[in-house]
Amino acid sequence: MADTYKPMDVFDSMTDSTFILKPAAQQKGVARGGAGKGDDGALSANGGYVPLLQGREPAESVVLRRRLFEEVWAPLEARLVAIEMQENNMGVREVCDFVDSAYTQIETKEKGRLTQPFAEIAAAVAYAGVNTGDHGKLFQSLQSELHSRGHHVALLESQYCGSLPNMNRWVLDQIGTSIHASAGDFSTAHGVGGGSRAVAYDLSLLGHWWADAAARDEAGQRRKIVVILQDLEGFPPMVIDDFVRIATGYCDAAPIVLVLGLATSYECVQQSLTKASIAMLNVERFNLQRSKQCIDAAVRSLLVDGAAVLAFGAEAYKSLLDQFLLYSFSIAGFVRKLKYAAMDFFYAQPLSVLASMATGAGVGVCPIRLCHDQAELVRMQRSVQRFLEHQAGRDGGEQYVRQALIDDVFLQDTVLLQMMRQLAAYRQGYGVGIDIAMEIQAMAPETTRKPIRTLHYYGLGQKFDECAHWRALLAVVRRLKPSEMEQLLRGLCRVAEQREGVDWALVSGGSTDVPRVLRDAAQLLASPESQTGSELSGLGGLPGLGEPPKRSRTRTGMESLPFRLFDSSISDAQLCALDKCCAAIEAALRACLRPYSDAPLSEVFYYRHSHLLDTTFSAQPRAAVQTALGKSHYYIDCDCCAAAGNSAAASDADDAGYGVRGADEEDQRIMPSMGDTSIAYRLHQECGRLINVYDWYSSFASVVESEGRSAHGAPGQSETQARFMRAVEEMRLLGFIKATQRKTDHVVRLTWGA
Amino acid sequence: MADNGSPSTPRTIPRARNRFDMGLTLTATRRGRRTLLTDNTHETPSRTTSEVTDILKLGAAAEADDKENSSEETSGICSVAGQTVYGFQKRAARKRASSSSRGGGQSARGRRGSGTPRAGRRATIGGARRNASGASDDDDEEDEDNDDDDNEQRPKRAATNRRPYGGSDGSDSDSDGGDRDNDSALEGDADDFADTRPAYERYFQDLNGSKGPKTSDNTLAKLPRLTPAQTGAILASVPTKHKEELALLDSLHRRQFRQWFFEMTCGFSIMFYGFGSKRQLINSFATQLAESAPVAIVNGYFPALNLKQSLEKIASEILGLGDTTGSAADLALLIRDYFGTAGRAVDTMYVIVHNIDGQCLRKHQAALAALASSPRIHLVASIDHIEAPLIWDASTATRFNWAWHDLTTFEPYAVETSNENFGAETKNIGPRGVLHVLASLTENAKGIFRVLAEFQVAESVMDDTPAAQKKAGAAIPEMPFGGYFAACRDQFLVSSEMTFRSQLTEFRDHQVIQSRHAADGTEFVFIPLDAATLGSILEGMD
């Protein structure tokens, strides 16, 4: 084969599989900086950002977008890391405390037990959840926390510990490094981590060193040697078994503590270890899974409180949540999607420069002048049009709108500023609305409570009147006693007022000043007698209120005024006040939780490309290949296959009178104009498990021979054979078929379905 | 033709299941265009006869149906298990047309599809043949498949196809016997596209069928052998289909280069998937990347790829680290740690892995993930196997941090598949390989080979069974080990069995000679090549 093989290009070779390309500068021996710094390269110019709007976007706008992404994402990422760290630390601290008091606990707390003929190893079984992708961070923070408490820690991953010698080596290497850093005598005294002689990695080294160190260092008595197995499920059970037995032998000499990280369940320990080695472990269980709390904190901080300039529309937010809830509870996956959305926003949205107006505390001025295309794009947004229509109804509105439509400067300096303020006010009001809902939930029974991530989804995805959860919360409010209502209103007033700088005149068009409404309701409840008679009679339409002395206590009033069923001692004035409080709370919620599509510029700042997120992070390569082969026109919108298929379908239907066929059947036509692999793929779809290659070839030939009607003439036998062979090889490479020994010149079909 | 084409009385066939009970077979399309009934228990010597038989059986089947359905007999509608099937008379005419064409007649060619490209639509491989054990299934859509199980699985050629079914010319089919004629008559026009049962049902039907699927005994021996060089030359001259559309697709992909670059600088690794060779496009992306930072291109499809060597090459040529030792995982950690050190000479590196799902890379994903986890090493990879994402567990996938991009190119996998040798199983090294091995052996060893080769050629000449009818593995005559040794000793090629075995080991290592143990423990040896090839090798040796 070697004599006939001709490389296709410079990156193809019969003997070499790896090729190195060096930049011209480095070839000359000059070290260069980062790739992003180069300005000469076509790709790296401006960090890969390209002018949008068909290339008409001004250069300063492109630069601004690039700068904005860095300015916006870096603090967000830092905040996410901080949130994750904070949540992790809660569990980590428990494990560290356990390690601190490991052997003293066994000795002191369990007095009265029989002396075992062998030493027990203190072991913490840490359940970390199924989000294995996040375990690295979790256990690293555990490692660093233990380090900071003076322990010697080895963090092991199963991929490097396939055998006992490897495991011992990793333990000694890591302990050796930490000892080397602290004492500086381990490797030199015992030959680990350096020297020309091959080292026998044996735990006895550890025992000897510990005896030396303990004799020298009083503090060493309190220190432990902690071995963390990050993913217990991945370790071969025999290896852990042997390690535990060996470690037991040195337990007297050196206090070894095991931390077993689990992703599945605590039963895994019983299943993977033998009874003998489990008996040598003194196990305590810990739960380190905090990913849901972490996500809740992230959603509150970034999306509800509006720390992120970019918000998520309902669809995109659902995609974000689904990735988390339906796949793996992975925080890393959540952050990844968030980051990609931010990247897409600043890379592909020409109006993302407007984010510069929203950074910081208030709304500022955009540092650059928008070009005409960008201004037009702003005017094209539906929410902007609605805003302008609303303005037109005011005094002098027509002039305002006319100027906004024709004057780019006016649009940017005045209209955009107003809209951005309104958007900011809406988002702050929305945050208050979610806080109010959380407060109400605190008074509600357990089953009614939802985490903030779900509340946010309801707030985004559903209108107030259509959402069952908001109705349920209002029903909870209606069931409250006066004292409870008082408590709730106090909480709500606090929530509404703790947010500073909310311009309530802009939230919900100024119709509801939420803090004032809540304050008034609280005051009314405090002194219900202050209500006038007309106010009381104003509620006469409600069942029962017309005749205060003989209040009906039927179930008919349950939905509207249920509190009267529970407490017969309260007066009518109190009843009326309670009812008004309910109305006030509902009005406040309604004002805050308006749909985001009402806010101006929501199309820009509420990220909508959920499909992009799905295809980028939940790609379906198999479906893509099957579509390319089975329905090529989705990729190549060619005339030949489609037109021929349609005409054939029409004529077939006409002359045969079979009736019109469905579109899907037309998809199944095998046209000679299709790609060779496409033809072979469609033919193989009709087969059973075994495919006779020769017969496959015959069918293939019968299809491609129709090509003869074109100018090239019918392909010859050799050409057909060569093309068929290539198609079959490609199908084998793609994994649709595989070779088999069961019958001569047969292949096995591997995929079923579309 | 004329007789058969005349309209006969339409029949109603209400329950396909009943006909199964009668030992009859039904072919019915779900699209409701045609039905075909025949009795597989009788062999029909000629096509015309079989047509008549079909019609008769059809009538018999109808009469045997439930009385309650008899009122529908004149309705002209064939209702199969609750489904209405129109116009099976047309189906019969079509079948005749196709059968005439099969018999070598050219007249049928124009009956359907001549002049229209829909001809290809009829071309099937006959894959929808399935076992009849599930004949009692309620789903009427399965009837077509259930009844087909007794037929052999083989291509049903296009209605316009002049080439006889199951062969490249008319003479082939004659040697296959009468039953094949019958089968092909049945299958010639059946519409297998019509099978829209859920895929899992078809899978389990196939899997649990009592007899298993049957396919024809045709082998590729009927086709002339093409060398890789010939194939390459032919394929190079074949015009590309949809050239303009593919060029447009390519240009659209190329527009995204800067976006990919941006994503990589943001910490994502790029993963390309989709049909078509992505090699050229990615290489051209890599060439542009190389303007700013070193790039390592690893061809994952390379059959002899050694990741350890690749990483050593990266370490030495890019990072300037000499004398690296350890496994691939160690090297990956070494390189990753290098990019974590301050004051390093190389700030950023790009690693391109074509076919990260390649055979040699599948067990090294953890090492590659360790590389990708460094923020200064940017990984670009492609996959082609449709189940490739299964090679990563959750933590490995997190470390890779993939951003997936559909890079469907429709380009042929010329380089990726160049290392495969279609037609010859991987265990066989082919005649050229055998000659190559023999050239480096001693005369005695050559003699040992010649003994076995001549034996196989002689046996093949004695055996006049057509190759197509032989079962797999039985096509090659084998020689008992004892007899082989005796023959070689007689010719003074070897003196002891130990020498003989060591010579055989040489051949076995090169897969020139293979052996198998029979049920009674006797060892048989054979050269996995057919007699014609062996003959040419023997001539070449002279």
Interface residues (C-beta under 8 A of the other chain):
Chain A: M1 T4 Y5 K6 M8 D9 F11 D12 S17 T18 F19 I20 L21 K22 P23 A24 Q26 A31 R32 G33 G34 A35 G36 G38 D40 G41 A42 L43 S44 G47 G48 Y49 V50 V130 N131 T132 G133 D134 H135 G136 Q159 Y160 D231 S328 S330 A332 G333 R336 K339 Y340 M343 Y347 T615 T616 F617 A619 P621 R622 A624 V625 Q626 A628 L629 S632 Y635 I636 D637 C638 C640 A644 G645 S647 A648 A649 S651 D652 A656 G657 Y658 G659 R661 E665 Q668 R669 I670 M671 P672 S673 M674 G675 D676 T677 I679 L683 H684 Q685 E686 C687 G688 R689 L690 I691 N692 V693 Y694 D695 W696 Y697 S698 S699 F700 A701 S702 V703 E705 S706 R709 H712 P715 Q717 S718 E719 Q721 A722 R723 M725 R726 V728 E729 E730 R732 L733 L734 G735 F736 A739 Q741 R742 K743 T744 D745 H746 R749 T751 W752 G753 A754
Chain B: R31 R33 Y86 G87 K90 G113 T116 P117 R118 A119 G120 R121 A123 T124 I125 G126 G127 A128 R129 R130 Q153 R154 P155 K156 R157 A158 T160 N161 R163 Y165 G166 G167 S168 D192 F193 D195 P198 A199 Y200 R202 Y203 D206 L207 G212 P213 T215 S216 N218 T219 L220 A221 K222 L223 P224 L226 T227 P228 A229 Q230 T231 G232 I234 L235 S237 V238 P239 K241 H242 E245 L246 L249 F257 R258 Q259 W260 F261 F262 E263 T265 C266 G267 F268 M271 Y273 G274 F275 G276 R279 Q280 N283 A286 T287 Q288 L289 A290 E291 S292 A293 P294 V295 A296 I297 V298 N299 F302 A304 L305 N306 Q309 S310 K313 I314 E317 I318 A329 A345 V346 D347 T348 A366 I383 D384 H385 I386 E387 A388 P389 D393 A394 S395 A397 T398 R399 N401 W402 A403 W404 H405 D406 T408 F410 P412 Y413 A414 V415 E416 T417 S418 E420 N421 F422 G423 E425 T426 R432 K471 A472 A475
